[in-house]
């Protein structure tokens, strides 16, 4: 489970062989993908949003090896995540990981090179800079399927995004690894215009004076 959590936190957001991916000669993002990704970016960065992420890890035989749910408050690169006795805070510069059982808080500097599946806004906002995007198909339920291949070497070779074409809400993210293992991130209970303050995205030290702070910055 610790390994699964590390993958979730440090690799972008968001495997088996899919159909061959091709790209247009006019750029790294085709027109159909551009339209959907732009709408999704605007939706998630329109203000504070909250959602639930169900994270499923599968091995190379496609068998489920781990499952976890997390509640996320997100606001333009800032986030607060609650899961399984842990709290994660990010103010865009630093991250705090509070393990409630041990009452330890590990603080790290936010790295620009990190991809974070709990920060889908970063993935969507940087799709032109960090990925080649290809529109695959429109499904009957109104969802668009878009494949994103990283421009720089990663532990995965593709991220597949499932986005509602009408609302622009990201429904699902699939991370496809080179060893054929995969991670699936299902987003539900999406709410926009959620009230939040900057203090929601930093560890509330004053409220937990006995917590051990391990500052790695």
Secondary structure, DSSP 8 states (H G I E B T S, - for coil): -HHHHHHHHHS-------S-----TT-SB-HHHHHHHHHHHHHHTSS-EEEEEEEEEE-TTS-EEEEEEEEEEEETTEEEEEETTEEEEE-SSEEEEEETTTTEEEEEE--TT---TT-HHHHHHTHHHHEEEEEEEE-TTSEEEEEEEESS--SEEEEEEEEETTT--EEEEEEEETTS-EEEEEEEEEE-S----GGGGS--GGG-TTSEEEE--
